[in-house]
């Protein structure tokens, strides 16, 4: 995931989360063999060694073909009431690999129980598109 303005931006009051193709930056052949890619400052991972990769056809190591953004409202915004609308173009198959490589969207996951409750309960909400 990246913090790049190409993947996440606000325009005319609307939030855009757009994928970009890694091959646009390094070429199609480099995705499968002989390529390297480093997100450097745009990487959102706490593990900075996870921010770079080298492709190698013999070992099966490939570079993620699509870059996407991560957004979190923790400590910055909340939605108490309302709705979230999504218009998305999704892969039709496992083109990028088995889940989660071909996509996952979690709009809301919540537990309404106390912190000591050991399992799912009466105020449990979850929404996932895998």
ROSESE-524503 format. One record per residue: z negated, y negated, x negated of N, C-alpha, C in turn; residue number from 1. Coordinates in steps of 0.05 Angstrom, whole numbers, plus 5000, padded with zeros to 4 digits. Each point is the difference from the previous one (the first is absolute). Layout:
<nzz->Z; nyy->Y; nxx->X; cazz->Z; cayy->Y; caxx->X; czz->Z; cyy->Y; cxx->X; num->NUM>
...
***
This chain:
<nzz->5000; nyy->5023; nxx->4983; cazz->5000; cayy->4977; caxx->5017; czz->5000; cyy->4975; cxx->4982; num->1>
<nzz->5012; nyy->4979; nxx->5010; cazz->5002; cayy->4976; caxx->4985; czz->4988; cyy->4976; cxx->5013; num->2>
<nzz->4995; nyy->4980; nxx->4985; cazz->4991; cayy->4974; caxx->5011; czz->5023; cyy->4980; cxx->4998; num->3>
<nzz->5024; nyy->5010; nxx->4998; cazz->5024; cayy->4983; caxx->4997; czz->5006; cyy->4984; cxx->5026; num->4>
<nzz->5009; nyy->4975; nxx->4997; cazz->5009; cayy->4984; caxx->5023; czz->5024; cyy->5012; cxx->5013; num->5>
<nzz->5014; nyy->5018; nxx->4986; cazz->5023; cayy->5013; caxx->5012; czz->4992; cyy->5020; cxx->5021; num->6>
<nzz->4976; nyy->5011; nxx->4998; cazz->4991; cayy->5021; caxx->5018; czz->4981; cyy->4990; cxx->5022; num->7>
<nzz->4988; nyy->4977; nxx->4997; cazz->4980; cayy->4990; caxx->5019; czz->5001; cyy->4969; cxx->5000; num->8>
<nzz->5007; nyy->4989; nxx->5024; cazz->5000; cayy->4971; caxx->5002; czz->4998; cyy->4991; cxx->5029; num->9>
<nzz->4993; nyy->4974; nxx->5004; cazz->4999; cayy->4988; caxx->5027; czz->5022; cyy->4980; cxx->5002; num->10>
<nzz->5015; nyy->5002; nxx->5022; cazz->5022; cayy->4981; caxx->5004; czz->5000; cyy->4992; cxx->5029; num->11>
<nzz->5000; nyy->4974; nxx->5006; cazz->4999; cayy->4990; caxx->5028; czz->4977; cyy->5012; cxx->5016; num->12>
<nzz->4977; nyy->5004; nxx->4987; cazz->4976; cayy->5010; caxx->5013; czz->5000; cyy->5030; cxx->5005; num->13>
<nzz->5020; nyy->5014; nxx->4990; cazz->5001; cayy->5030; caxx->5003; czz->4997; cyy->5013; cxx->4973; num->14>
<nzz->4985; nyy->5022; nxx->5001; cazz->4995; cayy->5016; caxx->4976; czz->5022; cyy->5020; cxx->4996; num->15>
<nzz->5011; nyy->5001; nxx->4976; cazz->5021; cayy->5019; caxx->4993; czz->4990; cyy->5019; cxx->4978; num->16>
<nzz->5002; nyy->5025; nxx->5005; cazz->4994; cayy->5021; caxx->4980; czz->5027; cyy->5015; cxx->4997; num->17>
<nzz->5013; nyy->4995; nxx->4977; cazz->5027; cayy->5011; caxx->4996; czz->5001; cyy->5018; cxx->4976; num->18>
<nzz->5013; nyy->5023; nxx->5002; cazz->5004; cayy->5017; caxx->4977; czz->5022; cyy->4989; cxx->4982; num->19>
<nzz->4999; nyy->5006; nxx->4975; cazz->5022; cayy->4993; caxx->4982; czz->5007; cyy->5026; cxx->4984; num->20>
<nzz->5025; nyy->5002; nxx->4992; cazz->5009; cayy->5023; caxx->4985; czz->4995; cyy->4997; cxx->4971; num->21>
<nzz->4987; nyy->5019; nxx->4988; cazz->4994; cayy->4999; caxx->4971; czz->5027; cyy->5001; cxx->4984; num->22>
<nzz->5019; nyy->5014; nxx->5011; cazz->5026; cayy->5002; caxx->4986; czz->5014; cyy->4973; cxx->4997; num->23>
<nzz->4993; nyy->4980; nxx->5017; cazz->5012; cayy->4973; caxx->4997; czz->4990; cyy->4988; cxx->4973; num->24>
<nzz->4977; nyy->5008; nxx->4991; cazz->4989; cayy->4989; caxx->4975; czz->5008; cyy->5017; cxx->4975; num->25>
<nzz->5001; nyy->5027; nxx->5003; cazz->5004; cayy->5017; caxx->4977; czz->5025; cyy->5017; cxx->5001; num->26>
<nzz->5014; nyy->5000; nxx->5022; cazz->5024; cayy->5017; caxx->5003; czz->4993; cyy->5027; cxx->5013; num->27>
<nzz->5020; nyy->5012; nxx->5014; cazz->4995; cayy->5025; caxx->5014; czz->4994; cyy->5023; cxx->4982; num->28>
<nzz->5015; nyy->5003; nxx->4978; cazz->4996; cayy->5023; caxx->4982; czz->4972; cyy->5000; cxx->4988; num->29>
<nzz->4989; nyy->4977; nxx->4995; cazz->4974; cayy->4998; caxx->4987; czz->4977; cyy->5010; cxx->5018; num->30>
<nzz->5005; nyy->5001; nxx->5026; cazz->4980; cayy->5011; caxx->5018; czz->4994; cyy->5029; cxx->4993; num->31>
<nzz->5020; nyy->5015; nxx->4993; cazz->4997; cayy->5029; caxx->4996; czz->4996; cyy->5008; cxx->4971; num->32>
<nzz->5012; nyy->4985; nxx->4981; cazz->4998; cayy->5008; caxx->4972; czz->5004; cyy->4977; cxx->4981; num->33>
<nzz->4983; nyy->4999; nxx->4980; cazz->5003; cayy->4980; caxx->4978; czz->4991; cyy->4972; cxx->5007; num->34>
<nzz->4989; nyy->4996; nxx->5023; cazz->4992; cayy->4973; caxx->5007; czz->4970; cyy->4995; cxx->4997; num->35>
<nzz->4992; nyy->4975; nxx->4999; cazz->4972; cayy->4994; caxx->5000; czz->4996; cyy->4975; cxx->5017; num->36>
<nzz->4977; nyy->4998; nxx->5013; cazz->4995; cayy->4978; caxx->5018; czz->4970; cyy->4993; cxx->4998; num->37>
<nzz->4994; nyy->4974; nxx->4998; cazz->4973; cayy->4991; caxx->4998; czz->4996; cyy->4976; cxx->5019; num->38>
<nzz->4981; nyy->5003; nxx->5019; cazz->4995; cayy->4979; caxx->5019; czz->4984; cyy->4977; cxx->4988; num->39>
<nzz->4987; nyy->5004; nxx->4978; cazz->4984; cayy->4981; caxx->4985; czz->4982; cyy->4983; cxx->5019; num->40>
<nzz->5003; nyy->4974; nxx->5001; cazz->4983; cayy->4983; caxx->5016; czz->5003; cyy->5004; cxx->5030; num->41>
<nzz->5022; nyy->5012; nxx->5009; cazz->5005; cayy->5004; caxx->5029; czz->4987; cyy->5026; cxx->5010; num->42>
<nzz->4988; nyy->5016; nxx->4983; cazz->4987; cayy->5025; caxx->5008; czz->4974; cyy->4995; cxx->5015; num->43>
<nzz->4996; nyy->5014; nxx->5023; cazz->4976; cayy->4996; caxx->5016; czz->4979; cyy->5022; cxx->4994; num->44>
<nzz->5005; nyy->5019; nxx->4982; cazz->4981; cayy->5021; caxx->4994; czz->4979; cyy->4990; cxx->4981; num->45>
<nzz->4975; nyy->5011; nxx->5004; cazz->4979; cayy->4994; caxx->4981; czz->5004; cyy->5015; cxx->4974; num->46>
<nzz->5015; nyy->5022; nxx->5002; cazz->5006; cayy->5017; caxx->4976; czz->5026; cyy->4990; cxx->4988; num->47>
<nzz->4999; nyy->4983; nxx->4980; cazz->5024; cayy->4988; caxx->4989; czz->5019; cyy->5020; cxx->4987; num->48>
<nzz->4991; nyy->5024; nxx->4993; cazz->5018; cayy->5020; caxx->4989; czz->5018; cyy->5011; cxx->5022; num->49>
<nzz->4992; nyy->4996; nxx->5025; cazz->5017; cayy->5009; caxx->5023; czz->5022; cyy->4980; cxx->5006; num->50>
<nzz->5001; nyy->4979; nxx->4985; cazz->5019; cayy->4978; caxx->5005; czz->5027; cyy->5003; cxx->4985; num->51>
<nzz->5002; nyy->5021; nxx->4984; cazz->5025; cayy->5004; caxx->4986; czz->5007; cyy->5030; cxx->5001; num->52>
<nzz->5026; nyy->5005; nxx->4998; cazz->5010; cayy->5028; caxx->5002; czz->5026; cyy->5002; cxx->4984; num->53>
<nzz->5005; nyy->5025; nxx->4990; cazz->5025; cayy->5006; caxx->4987; czz->5012; cyy->5024; cxx->5014; num->54>
<nzz->5026; nyy->4999; nxx->5005; cazz->5014; cayy->5022; caxx->5013; czz->5010; cyy->5020; cxx->4979; num->55>
<nzz->4999; nyy->5026; nxx->5007; cazz->5009; cayy->5021; caxx->4982; czz->5010; cyy->5022; cxx->5017; num->56>
<nzz->5026; nyy->5005; nxx->4999; cazz->5013; cayy->5021; caxx->5016; czz->4989; cyy->5028; cxx->4994; num->57>
<nzz->4993; nyy->5005; nxx->4975; cazz->4991; cayy->5027; caxx->4992; czz->4972; cyy->5006; cxx->5012; num->58>
<nzz->4983; nyy->4980; nxx->5001; cazz->4973; cayy->5005; caxx->5011; czz->4998; cyy->4994; cxx->5030; num->59>
<nzz->5021; nyy->4989; nxx->5011; cazz->5000; cayy->4993; caxx->5029; czz->4986; cyy->4974; cxx->5006; num->60>
<nzz->4993; nyy->4984; nxx->4980; cazz->4987; cayy->4974; caxx->5004; czz->5021; cyy->4980; cxx->5008; num->61>
<nzz->4996; nyy->4988; nxx->5024; cazz->5019; cayy->4980; caxx->5010; czz->4985; cyy->4974; cxx->5004; num->62>
<nzz->5014; nyy->4978; nxx->5001; cazz->4989; cayy->4974; caxx->5006; czz->5003; cyy->4995; cxx->5030; num->63>
<nzz->4978; nyy->4991; nxx->5012; cazz->5000; cayy->4995; caxx->5029; czz->5024; cyy->4982; cxx->5006; num->64>
<nzz->5018; nyy->5009; nxx->5018; cazz->5025; cayy->4985; caxx->5005; czz->4996; cyy->4975; cxx->5017; num->65>
<nzz->4977; nyy->4998; nxx->5014; cazz->4996; cayy->4977; caxx->5017; czz->4973; cyy->4987; cxx->4993; num->66>
<nzz->5000; nyy->4973; nxx->4999; cazz->4975; cayy->4985; caxx->4995; czz->4992; cyy->4988; cxx->5027; num->67>
<nzz->4974; nyy->4999; nxx->5005; cazz->4990; cayy->4989; caxx->5025; czz->4974; cyy->4985; cxx->4994; num->68>
<nzz->4991; nyy->4986; nxx->5021; cazz->4976; cayy->4984; caxx->4997; czz->4976; cyy->5012; cxx->5013; num->69>
<nzz->4977; nyy->4993; nxx->4991; cazz->4975; cayy->5007; caxx->5013; czz->4986; cyy->4975; cxx->5009; num->70>
<nzz->4990; nyy->5000; nxx->5024; cazz->4986; cayy->4976; caxx->5010; czz->4973; cyy->5009; cxx->5012; num->71>
<nzz->4980; nyy->4984; nxx->4994; cazz->4973; cayy->5006; caxx->5011; czz->4988; cyy->4974; cxx->5009; num->72>
<nzz->4986; nyy->5001; nxx->5022; cazz->4986; cayy->4976; caxx->5010; czz->4970; cyy->5000; cxx->4994; num->73>
<nzz->4991; nyy->5019; nxx->4984; cazz->4972; cayy->5001; caxx->4993; czz->4992; cyy->4974; cxx->4987; num->74>
<nzz->4978; nyy->4989; nxx->5010; cazz->4989; cayy->4975; caxx->4990; czz->5018; cyy->4975; cxx->5004; num->75>
<nzz->5021; nyy->5002; nxx->5016; cazz->5018; cayy->4977; caxx->5003; czz->5007; cyy->4994; cxx->5029; num->76>
<nzz->5002; nyy->5020; nxx->5017; cazz->5008; cayy->4996; caxx->5028; czz->4991; cyy->5023; cxx->5017; num->77>
<nzz->4996; nyy->4994; nxx->5026; cazz->4993; cayy->5021; caxx->5019; czz->5016; cyy->4996; cxx->5026; num->78>
<nzz->5003; nyy->5022; nxx->5014; cazz->5013; cayy->4999; caxx->5027; czz->4980; cyy->5012; cxx->5019; num->79>
<nzz->4988; nyy->4983; nxx->5017; cazz->4980; cayy->5009; caxx->5020; czz->5014; cyy->5010; cxx->5025; num->80>
<nzz->5020; nyy->4986; nxx->5009; cazz->5015; cayy->5007; caxx->5024; czz->5029; cyy->4994; cxx->4995; num->81>
<nzz->5018; nyy->5014; nxx->5012; cazz->5028; cayy->4995; caxx->4997; czz->5016; cyy->5025; cxx->4996; num->82>
<nzz->5024; nyy->4996; nxx->4990; cazz->5018; cayy->5023; caxx->4996; czz->5015; cyy->4996; cxx->4974; num->83>
<nzz->5009; nyy->5022; nxx->4989; cazz->5017; cayy->5000; caxx->4976; czz->5026; cyy->5013; cxx->5008; num->84>
<nzz->5022; nyy->4985; nxx->4995; cazz->5027; cayy->5011; caxx->5006; czz->5014; cyy->5006; cxx->4973; num->85>
<nzz->5013; nyy->5022; nxx->4999; cazz->5014; cayy->5008; caxx->4976; czz->5029; cyy->5008; cxx->5007; num->86>
<nzz->5019; nyy->4989; nxx->4985; cazz->5027; cayy->5009; caxx->5001; czz->5006; cyy->5011; cxx->4973; num->87>
<nzz->5006; nyy->5025; nxx->4998; cazz->5003; cayy->5013; caxx->4974; czz->5024; cyy->5019; cxx->4999; num->88>
<nzz->5013; nyy->5001; nxx->4978; cazz->5021; cayy->5020; caxx->4995; czz->4987; cyy->5022; cxx->4983; num->89>
<nzz->5000; nyy->5024; nxx->5010; cazz->4986; cayy->5022; caxx->4986; czz->5019; cyy->5021; cxx->4991; num->90>
<nzz->4993; nyy->5015; nxx->4978; cazz->5017; cayy->5022; caxx->4991; czz->5003; cyy->5021; cxx->5022; num->91>
<nzz->5024; nyy->5013; nxx->5002; cazz->5005; cayy->5020; caxx->5020; czz->4993; cyy->5028; cxx->4990; num->92>
<nzz->4993; nyy->5003; nxx->4975; cazz->4994; cayy->5026; caxx->4989; czz->4981; cyy->4997; cxx->4976; num->93>
<nzz->4998; nyy->5020; nxx->4984; cazz->4983; cayy->4999; caxx->4976; czz->5016; cyy->4991; cxx->4976; num->94>
<nzz->5017; nyy->4980; nxx->5003; cazz->5018; cayy->4990; caxx->4979; czz->4985; cyy->4994; cxx->4975; num->95>
<nzz->4976; nyy->4988; nxx->5002; cazz->4985; cayy->4992; caxx->4977; czz->4978; cyy->5020; cxx->4993; num->96>
<nzz->4999; nyy->5023; nxx->5014; cazz->4980; cayy->5021; caxx->4995; czz->4983; cyy->5004; cxx->5024; num->97>
<nzz->4982; nyy->5020; nxx->4998; cazz->4982; cayy->5005; caxx->5022; czz->4980; cyy->4978; cxx->5003; num->98>
<nzz->4986; nyy->4999; nxx->5023; cazz->4980; cayy->4980; caxx->5005; czz->4980; cyy->4999; cxx->4976; num->99>
<nzz->4992; nyy->4977; nxx->4992; cazz->5006; cayy->4973; caxx->5011; czz->5023; cyy->4986; cxx->4986; num->100>
<nzz->5016; nyy->5014; nxx->4983; cazz->5021; cayy->4986; caxx->4986; czz->5021; cyy->4988; cxx->5018; num->101>
<nzz->5005; nyy->5012; nxx->5023; cazz->5020; cayy->4990; caxx->5018; czz->4988; cyy->4980; cxx->5021; num->102>
<nzz->4976; nyy->4992; nxx->4996; cazz->4989; cayy->4978; caxx->5016; czz->4975; cyy->5007; cxx->5016; num->103>
<nzz->4983; nyy->4980; nxx->5003; cazz->4976; cayy->5002; caxx->5017; czz->4993; cyy->4971; cxx->5008; num->104>
<nzz->4994; nyy->4997; nxx->5025; cazz->4991; cayy->4974; caxx->5011; czz->4974; cyy->5005; cxx->5015; num->105>
<nzz->4978; nyy->4988; nxx->4990; cazz->4974; cayy->5000; caxx->5014; czz->4995; cyy->4972; cxx->5010; num->106>
<nzz->5001; nyy->4995; nxx->5026; cazz->4994; cayy->4974; caxx->5010; czz->4970; cyy->4996; cxx->5004; num->107>
<nzz->4986; nyy->5021; nxx->5010; cazz->4972; cayy->4997; caxx->5004; czz->4986; cyy->5027; cxx->4998; num->108>
<nzz->4978; nyy->5000; nxx->4986; cazz->4982; cayy->5023; caxx->4999; czz->4972; cyy->4989; cxx->5002; num->109>
<nzz->4984; nyy->5011; nxx->5017; cazz->4973; cayy->4989; caxx->5004; czz->4981; cyy->5021; cxx->5009; num->110>
<nzz->4975; nyy->4997; nxx->4992; cazz->4978; cayy->5016; caxx->5010; czz->4979; cyy->4980; cxx->5011; num->111>
<nzz->4992; nyy->5003; nxx->5025; cazz->4981; cayy->4982; caxx->5012; czz->4971; cyy->5009; cxx->4998; num->112>
<nzz->4995; nyy->5022; nxx->4986; cazz->4973; cayy->5011; caxx->4998; czz->4986; cyy->4987; cxx->4976; num->113>
<nzz->4974; nyy->5006; nxx->4999; cazz->4984; cayy->4990; caxx->4978; czz->5009; cyy->5013; cxx->4974; num->114>
<nzz->4992; nyy->4988; nxx->4978; cazz->5008; cayy->5010; caxx->4974; czz->4991; cyy->5028; cxx->4994; num->115>
<nzz->4978; nyy->5009; nxx->5012; cazz->4989; cayy->5026; caxx->4995; czz->5012; cyy->5022; cxx->5017; num->116>
<nzz->5018; nyy->4993; nxx->5019; cazz->5012; cayy->5020; caxx->5018; czz->5019; cyy->5018; cxx->4984; num->117>
<nzz->4996; nyy->5027; nxx->5001; cazz->5015; cayy->5018; caxx->4983; czz->5028; cyy->5008; cxx->5008; num->118>
<nzz->5008; nyy->4993; nxx->5025; cazz->5027; cayy->5010; caxx->5010; czz->5012; cyy->4979; cxx->5019; num->119>
<nzz->5023; nyy->5006; nxx->5010; cazz->5013; cayy->4982; caxx->5019; czz->4984; cyy->4998; cxx->5025; num->120>
<nzz->5000; nyy->4977; nxx->5013; cazz->4983; cayy->4996; caxx->5023; czz->5014; cyy->4985; cxx->5023; num->121>
<nzz->4984; nyy->4990; nxx->5019; cazz->5011; cayy->4989; caxx->5025; czz->5015; cyy->4974; cxx->4995; num->122>
<nzz->4995; nyy->4985; nxx->4980; cazz->5014; cayy->4975; caxx->4995; czz->5020; cyy->5003; cxx->4977; num->123>
<nzz->5013; nyy->5022; nxx->4999; cazz->5019; cayy->5006; caxx->4978; czz->5028; cyy->4992; cxx->5008; num->124>
<nzz->5015; nyy->4986; nxx->4983; cazz->5027; cayy->4992; caxx->5005; czz->5017; cyy->5007; cxx->4975; num->125>
<nzz->5024; nyy->5010; nxx->5004; cazz->5018; cayy->5005; caxx->4977; czz->5029; cyy->4997; cxx->5009; num->126>
<nzz->5016; nyy->4989; nxx->4983; cazz->5029; cayy->4998; caxx->5005; czz->5014; cyy->5005; cxx->4974; num->127>
<nzz->5018; nyy->5019; nxx->5000; cazz->5015; cayy->5007; caxx->4976; czz->5028; cyy->5008; cxx->5007; num->128>
<nzz->5019; nyy->4992; nxx->4985; cazz->5027; cayy->5010; caxx->5002; czz->5008; cyy->5012; cxx->4973; num->129>
<nzz->5003; nyy->5026; nxx->4999; cazz->5006; cayy->5013; caxx->4975; czz->5029; cyy->5009; cxx->4999; num->130>
***
